[in-house]
């Protein structure tokens, strides 16, 4: 059996790390008129609580998320979105607060999702799981929804969100 010995970051390795780190930091203090503002995403609060693992996506409902929606199927995500149309207090659509090109996304809230009564135009933080292939009859029965399923026929076979937590956006 071969024994491995721990090596410290001494000598040339440490010197190289320090030189590279200081070179990167020295540019921070310079005033460069050609520098672009950083692309900072909106802060989305952790509404699931610290005991829940981080979501694979936590951010704005935007074009990039909408395009990758099916890739998140079955995984919990947290979105900042605007309520578009309210079908019932537990069934509504959301859109992007920043991008009018993003189409509406259907949200079906569980009974435990919270006491939020969504209103069109309201900004919400939604903790949800994308589910593929919406079926109004099955979803209404499984989640005990009091809604006319014919109002939801346009969403058949589309990916939708099952919300477990709803909160007004800060």
Secondary structure as UniProt FT lines:
FT   HELIX           12..26
FT   HELIX           27..29
FT   TURN            33..34
FT   TURN            50..51
FT   STRAND          57..60
FT   HELIX           63..67
FT   HELIX           69..72
FT   TURN            73..74
FT   STRAND          76..88
FT   TURN            89..90
FT   STRAND          91..95
FT   TURN            100..101
FT   STRAND          105..109
FT   HELIX           111..113
FT   TURN            120..121
FT   STRAND          123..131
FT   HELIX           136..142
FT   TURN            143..144
FT   HELIX           149..155
FT   TURN            156..157
FT   STRAND          160..168
//
